[in-house]
Amino acid sequence: MHIYQTRATDFQAEATALRSKYDRYSWVRLVAFFGGLGLTILMYTVHWAAGSFFIGGFLPGFYHLMQWHRGIQKAAEHAERLAAINLAEAEAMEHRFTSFPDGARFLKTDHSNALDLDLFGPHSMFQMSCRATTAIGQERLAQYLLEPASVTDIAERQNAIAELRPMLDWRQNFQAHGLETADDPKHLDLLRAWLHDPNLVLDNRRLTIATKVGGWWFLACLIAWATLVPWPIFVLLLIPIFWVLRKTNEQVSRIHLRTAYAEAALAAYARLMEQIEKQPFTAKLTANLRSKLTANLSDKLTTLERSSSFQVGRLSHIIRQLNLRFNFFAIFFNIGSLWDLRYVLKLEKWRTDNRDNLPNWFDALQEMEALCSLAGLWHNNPDWVLPVFDDTNHLGATSLGHPLIHPAKRRCNDFSMATRGHIKLVTGSNMAGKSTFLRTVGLNVVLAQAGAPVCASELSLSPMRVYTSMRTQDDLSESTSSFYAELKRLKVIIEAVKAAGNGGLPVFFLLDEILKGTNSVDRHTGSAALIRQLIRLQGGGLIATHDLELGRLEAESNGTVENLCMEVEIRDGKLFFDYTIKPGVSKSFNATLLMRQMGIEV
């Protein structure tokens, strides 16, 4: 945490110094303006040519002074964002992640494991790892967590985050530029839809000509009115312009609706793309992402024009000009030059050149943001490791811990099991840590298959799909009891295990207190039947239970069922938990003591 606190202090000091410098030079700028104004007047009193010559030099000089002064302000704002980033990271090192997005919008309760493994929401895996600042970057990180990647993709991601991990300055500067982004997935969807709309102006020769001559026609009409014709004739001469505007207004409005609200997001995306373009990378994936930002553009363009940052910035600029439709005075721009149609034509020309490029550029940007998130996760947890994949249908871990538990409170376990045709039953008393252990295993497998580091000193595994049934709840909207909801969930898992036997990825299931909504006899009978069925289907996984009688299945299973337990000790009337996984069936009980401590007379 010390490095982040130090960096936060340094960046805040830099921001303060820049703010002070900006304030000092505000006076210089003010003096320069009034001094230049006074000298301009003086020069014009001497001779109009002298005044014109002076103002021709003063205006560009004053413009550059304003840009330089604005640059100081931008640098101060950037330093302030870097200070805020480091303060947030210092809090994250204490497992306080509230400064980062929680990804709740990505949670789907019918997903195979997202709800039970705390992938999204407050204090979730997404919130712990996410450093993506754009909506599309956050979406890609969510995809990483929701869908297991191929072994090839995992290897490429691992190499990429290994390269990005030590690049703290670059990653934080990239993140700070991204904090200027205010994008909305709905606006981006509209923009993507616009990419496939038909052209309004580009494919209409008359409208194309109108955009070229409209301004000159208005100028000719203005000159005629000023010199020859009365104003009624002038108004009549403008009828062709009004007709074109009225004829195309509805279609232009539709185009504007598709693009208008993406303007600010595109400007921010262009700045982020520029950061990627300027940074050399050596890992295969990061290098490919960088090259993707300059691919498929005409060789006739300059090097600058062939960059995605230039092209996306140009698209943002065109949309910003079309957004003058929001201004009351837009009507005068349209009468004077057919402003809307001119910029619709520019939009359509840009789309013709870049229709296929823009999705690829978005893809490269969001992929880089997701990779930076995983690199930051590893940087903040240097004792975590990258997992190793093989095809042995085996899961083995050393010092496996729950990523979301603070290291000072985390208890790690060694663990090993086959992932096909093998079930481990975990018994233990209340609060012994059974559910947390199941989530520990499941969450680390999800991280491994996202290409991320895992909370262990070693982890080896084969590709698999993780299914869970741990937090099934009733659904009043469907008149579904919690017991029936659990049965539906178990059916999904059984079907997935069957499908895996037909060449799919093996299913690794995590079941917590199965059939808890029925009586003890039905519960035991049904649980035993379910376990035998899952074994026959070559399923593999962990089942946590209070039903100690299920432990007898180990004797009849010929090694396909194994008992594990998590025990609790009572010392001087107090409970002591070590959260350590051990072989065998649990022999400890604590419900009575807990009830007494709650004031229930037993």
N, C-alpha and C positions, 0 to 999 in steps of 0.2 A: 504493500500500500504506500510505502514511503516515496517511491518513485513518482506516483501519481500526485501525491500532495505537493511534492517539490515542483513538478511540472506545472501544476495548477497555479502555484504561487508565482513562478517565473512568467507564465503567460499573462497573468493578471497584471504583474508589474510592467510587462511590455505593453499591454493594452492601455494602462494608465499613462505611460510615457507618450504613446502615440496620440492619445486624446489630448494631452497637454500641448503637444506639438501642433495638432490640428487647431486648437483654440488660438495659439499664438499666431499662426499663419492666416487665421480668419481676418485678423486686423490688416495683415499685408495685402490680402485679397481685396478688402474694402478700400484701403488706400489706393491700391492699383486701379480699381474701378473708377473712383472719383478723380484720381490724378489723370487717368487716361481720358476721362470725359472732359476735364478742364483743358487739357492739352489739345484735344480735338477741336474744341471751340476756339481756342487761341490760334491754332493753325489755320482754321477756316477764315478767321478775321484777317490773317496775313494774306492768304491766297487759297482759292478753292483746291488747286492742285496739291498744295502742301498738306491741306487737311485730308484730302483723299488718300495721299501717299501715307500719311501717318496712321489713319484709321485702318488702312489695308495691312499694315504691320501690327498694329495694336490688337485688333480683334483675334487673329490667330494666336498671338502670344498670350492674351488673356484667357483664351479657351484652354490652352495647354496648362496654364497656371491653375485653372479650375479643375482640370482632370487630375493634375498632380495632387492638388489639395484633397480631392475626393478619394484619391488612392490612399492617402493617409488614413482617412476615415474607414475605408474598407479594410485596411490592414488592422486597425484597432478592433473592428467588429470581428474579424477573423481570429485575432488573439483572444478576444473575450469568449468566442465559441470554443476555442481550444482549452481555455481555462475551465469552462463549464464541463467539457468532455472529461477532463482529468479529475475533476471533483466527483463526477458521476462514477468514474472507474474506481476511485478510492472507496466510495460507498459500496460498489459492487464487490470489492475484495472482502467486505464484511457481510456479503450475501444480502445486500439491500439493493434491489434491482429496479426500484420504482421509477427511476429516471428514463428507463428504456421501454419501448413498446412491448405490450404483453401478447400481441397476436391473437387476442380473443376472437377476432373476426374470422380466423381460419379454423376455429374449432368446430368439428362436425361430430355430434354425439354418436353417429352410426359408424364412425371410423373404427378400424380394427383395434386401435390401442390409444388413440390420442387423449381421450378423456381420462382413462385410468392411469396413464403414465405422466400426467401433468405436462403435456407438450405445450399447451397454450393457456393463457390466463395469468393472473397475478402470481408471482413467484413460480413461474413455469420455466421449462427448459428454453423455450423461445425467448422469454424475457431475459434470462441469464446470458444468452449467447448473442442476441440480436444487436448489431451495430449498423444495420442498414437504415438509411434515412429516407429512402424513396419507397413508395408503395410497391413498385415492382421488385425492388430488392428484398423487401420483407416477404413478398409473395414467393420468391424463389427460395428463401431460407425455409419457409413453411413447407414447400414442396420437398426440400431435402429431408425434413423430419417426417413427413407423411408417407413418402414412398422410398423403399429401399433401392439403392442404386446398384448397377451391375458392378462386378468386381473390377472391371477395367476403369469405369468412371470413378470408383472409390479410390483406386490407386492414383489417378490423375488429380483428384481433389486433395489427397493426402500430400502429394508432392507440391501442389500449389500452396496449401496453407503452411507447409514447412518453409517455403520461400517467403511468404508474407508475414509469418510470425515475428521475426526480428525487425521488420520494417515498421516500427512503432510510429516514427515521425510521419512517414508517408501515409500510413493507415489513418492516423488521426487528422492529418490535413485533408485527406479525402473525405473523411466523415464530417469535418467542419464545413467544407464546401457543400456537402449534402444537407446540412442543417438549414440551408437557405431554401430548401425545396418545400413547396406546399402543393403536392400533387394529390389527385383524387382518382381512384381506379375507374370511376364512372366517366370522368372526362377522357381518360386514356382509351377507354372502350369506344367512345364516340369518335376519337381520332383514328383508331384502327378501322372503324367502319367507314370513315371518310376515304381511307386509302383505296377502297374498292368501289366508290361511287363513280358514276359516269361524269365526263367532263361537261361543263356548261359553256365555257368560252373557247377553250382550246380546239374543240372539234366543230366550232361554229364560225365559219369564215367571216360572216357579217359582223358578229360580235367582236371578233379579233380585230377587224379593221376599225370598228367603232372605238375600241380602246386606244388605238393609235391616233385617230384623227379627232376624237372628242374634245380634247384640250385645245387643239388648234381651232376647231370650229367655234368653241366658246370665245376664244381670244378674238377671232375675226368678228364675231357678233358684237363683242364689247367695243372693238374699235369702230365698227359701223355705227353703233349707237352713240358713241362719243363724237363722231364726226359728221354722220350723214342722216341716219334714220331716227324717227321718233321712238319712244319707248314701247308703244304697242307693237310696232314692227319687230323690235328687239325681242319681245316676249314670244311672238310668233316664230321667230327664227330659232328659239330654244325648244320648240315643240319636239323635234326629233330626239333631243337629249332626254326630255321628260318621258317620251314614249319608251325609249330603251330602258330607262330606270324602272318604269312601271311594269314593263313586260318581264323583267328579270328579277324583280324584287323578292318574290316568294322563293325562287331557287337560290338566290344569294343568301337569303335569311337561313335557309336550310344548311347551306355550306358553312355559314358563320356559326350556327348552333353546334355543328360537328367539331369545329376547331377552336372556337373562341377561348374556352376555359383551359385549354392545354398550353396556352402561350407561356405562362410563368413557369410551369413544370418543365417545358422544353428548354427554356433558358437555363434552368438549374441543371438539367441533364447534360446540356452542352458543356457546362463548366466541369462536371464530373468526368465526362468523356475525355476532356482535355487533360485532366490529371492522369488518366490511364495512358493516353497517347504519349505523354512526355516521359513516362517511366519505363525503362527497359526491364524486361522480365526474362528469366531463363527457364522456369518450369514450363512444361509443354502446355498445360491448360491456360496459365496466365498469358503466355506468349501468344497463344492462339486467340485469346480474347482481345488482346491488344491489336493483333493483325486484322481481326474481324472489323475493327473500327475504321479501317482504311481500305477495305476490299470493295470490289465491284463498282468502282467509280471510273469515269472516263479518264484516259491518259492525257486528254487535251487540257484537263484542269491543272492548276498549279498544285504544288504539294500541300499548301494550306487549304485550298478548296477541296482537295480529295479527303480531308479528314472529316470524320463524323461530327466532331465538335463544331466545325465551321458550318456544315450542312444543317445540323439540327438547330444551331444558333440562327442560321438564315431563315429556317422555317418559323422559328419563334418570332423573328423580326417581321416577316410577312404577315403572320397572324396579328401581331401587334398593330400593324398599319390598318388591317381590315377591322380591327377592334375600334377604330375611329367611329364605326357605326353607333357605338354607345354614346358618342358625343353629339350634343344638340347641333353643333355647327357642321356635322357630317354632310348635311344636305348641300351645303355650299361647295364642299370638296367634290361631291358627285356631279353637281351641275357644271362645275368648272373643269373637271377632268375625267368623269366617269370613274371616280376613285375606287369604288367597290369592285367593279368589273376588272379594272387593271390589276388589283391585288388578288382577285380570284384567278385571273390568268396566271399570275406568278405562282400561286399555290398549285395550280394544275400542272404547270411546267415542272415545278419541284417534285410533285408526286410522280410524274412520268419518269423522272430520272431516279427516284429514290423509293418507289413503292415497295420494292423487295428488300431494300437496304435497312429501312427504319426498324422493322421487327428484329432484324439481326443485331442492330446497334442496341436496341433495348435489351435484347437477350444477353449481350456481352456485359452491359452495365449491371444488370440485376445479378448475373452470375458472379461478377467481381465483388459486389456488395455481400453476397452470401458467403463467399470464400473469406473475405475480410472478417466477417463475423466469427467464423470458425477459427481463423487465425488468432483473433483477439481472445477467444475462449481458451485456446491453448496457451497463449502468452500469460493470461491471468492464472492459469493452473499448470505450471511448468512440470509438476510431478505426474501429470496425466500422460498417457502414451497413445500412439497410433496402433490400432489393432492389426492383427495378421489374419488373412483369410486363407482357407484351404478348402478341400472338397471331401473332408473326412466325416461330415455330419456329426461334428463334435463341438462342444462349447467348453472352453477352459479359461479360467481367470485366476489371477493372483492379486490379492489385496483389492478386491472389487468393492467399491463404495458408491453410495448414492450421490450423484452430482449436485443435487439441490440442497444437501445438508451441509452446514458449515463444517469445514475441516476439523475444527476443534471438537465438534460433537459427532463427527462421522465415525462409524464403526465399519471396518472393511473385513471381507471374508474371502477365503480361497474357495473356488467352486469349479466343478467339472462334471459334465454329463454328456451322454449321447443325445442327439436332437431328433432321432428317428426311432420310434418304437420303444421309448423309454420315458417313464414318469417318475418324478421325485415328489413324494408326499412330505409336506412340511407341517409338523404339528408343534404346538406350543400354547402356553397360556395366554390370557389377555395381555395386550401391550408388550408382548415379548419381541415383536419386530417382524412377524411373518409377512405381513402385507408390504412393509417397507423393503424387505428382502426381495420379494417378487418384483416390486417396482425397480429396485436397484438393478436386477438382472435385465429386465425388459428395457429400461431406459438406456442402459449402456449398449445393448444390442442395436437399438434404434440409432444412437449416436454413431456407432461403428459403421452402420450401413448408410449413414448420411455422408460418410467420409471424414467425420470429426474425430478428435481425440476422445478417449474414454477415461473414466475415473477408475483407474487400475494401474498396477505396475506391470501387468501383462494381460493380454486378452487375445485368444485365438478362437476363431469360429468359422463356420460355413455360412453361405448365404441362406436366409430364411425369412419368413414373414411372421411377425409377432401379432398374436391375437390375445385379447384379454377379456376377462369377465370378472370385474371387481367392484364396480359402482353402479350396478343396474338399479334403476329406480322405477316407480310406478309412473304412469302417464295418464293423467286425468282426461286429457283431450281425446285419448283413444280408449278410455275406460280399461286401462291395462294395469293389473296389479304388479307389484315388484317381482313376485314369483313368476308370473307369466312373462314379464320382461326378461327375466333371467333365462327362462326356457328358450325364448326366441334368440337370445344371444348365444346360448349353447348350441342351438341348431345351426346358426351361422358358422360357428367354429367347427362343428362336425362336418358340415358341407365343405369348408375350406380344407380340412384334413383329407377328406375324400378326393378333392380336386388335386391336392398335392401328390397323391398317389398315382395320378395320371400324367406325371411329368412336370408338374409345377414346382415352385419353390417349396421346401419343407415348411410346415407350420409349427411354430413354437408357441405354445399357449401358456397363459398365466391365469389360473383360476383361484379365486379367493372365496372360501366358505360357500361351496356350491350347494344349491338347493336349500338355502337357509330359510326359505319362506314356507317350509312344510314341517310336519311332525318328525320326530327323531327317527322313527322306524322307516318311514318313506324316504327320509333324507339319506339314511345309511344305505338302504337298498338301491335307491336311485344313483347315489354317488359311486357305489361299487360297480354297478352296471355301466355307468358312463366311463369309468376308468378302464374297464375291460374292453369296451368298444373302441376307445381311443387307442389302446395298445394294439388291437387287431388291425386298425387302420394305419398303423405305423406312425401315429402321432407322437410328439414329444413335448414335454413341458413340466411346469411346476404347479402343484395344487396345494394350497394352504388350507388346513382344516383343523377344527376342534374335535372332530370325530376320531378318537384314538383307535376305535375298532377297525378303521380302514387300514391301520398299520399291519393288520394280519394279511393283507393282500401280498405283501413282500414275499412271504413264505411260499405262496402258490404261483408266483409270477415268473419263476425261472430267470430272475435277474432283471426283468423289464420294469419292475416297480421297486423303488428304494426309499427307505424312510430317512428323513432328516428332521431335526427338531431345534427349537430355540428355547432354552430353559430360563427360569427365573428362580432366584434364591430369596428366602425370607431370613433376614438377619435382624435380630432384636425387634421383631415386629414390623420391619420395614422391607419393602421390595427392592431387590437389587437385580438389574438387568445388565447382561453383558453383550446382548445382541450378536452372539456368535453362533454360527450354524454348526451343528454337530450331527453325527450319525445316530440313528435310532429313533424311537418314539418318545415323545415328551412324558416326563414323570412328575412335572411340577404343576401346581394349581394355585391360583391367586384370586379367583373370583370372590370367595368368601371374605378374604381380608379386605379387598377393595370395597366390598359392600359395607363392611363394618366401618371403614374409614369415611364412607359417605353418610354414616348415621343410620344405616339399615340394620336392625337387630336380627342377627342370624342365630 
